[in-house]
């Protein structure tokens, strides 16, 4: 799955589809990467569609981290892209500030059913 982040360029995520299920966006923590989130799948027994991607300055992406502020825009962009495919989107984050991304006034979800843990 590819999506564009305004002012930050393209991001690429891994999209694991489970037919007829809600979509979960798993967000890695500071200093981590999307690859580490793969270990969550069997432990959580997740039977939903899952999306993981690398934030700026993590994994495959260059740049400088803002410790969550601009990373929230990355979560927002992923949600916008996923809203085209799914009705219910859940974000699970280990990167503190990104957990409020869907609630930021400047980043209101297009999807009506977005929940953040």
Secondary structure, DSSP 8 states (H G I E B T S, - for coil): -EEEETTTEEEEEEEE--TT--EEEEE--TT--HHHHHHHHHHHT--SEEEEE--TTSTT--S---TTTTHHHHHHHHHHHHTTT-SEEEEEESSGGGGGGGG-GGG--SSSEEEE-
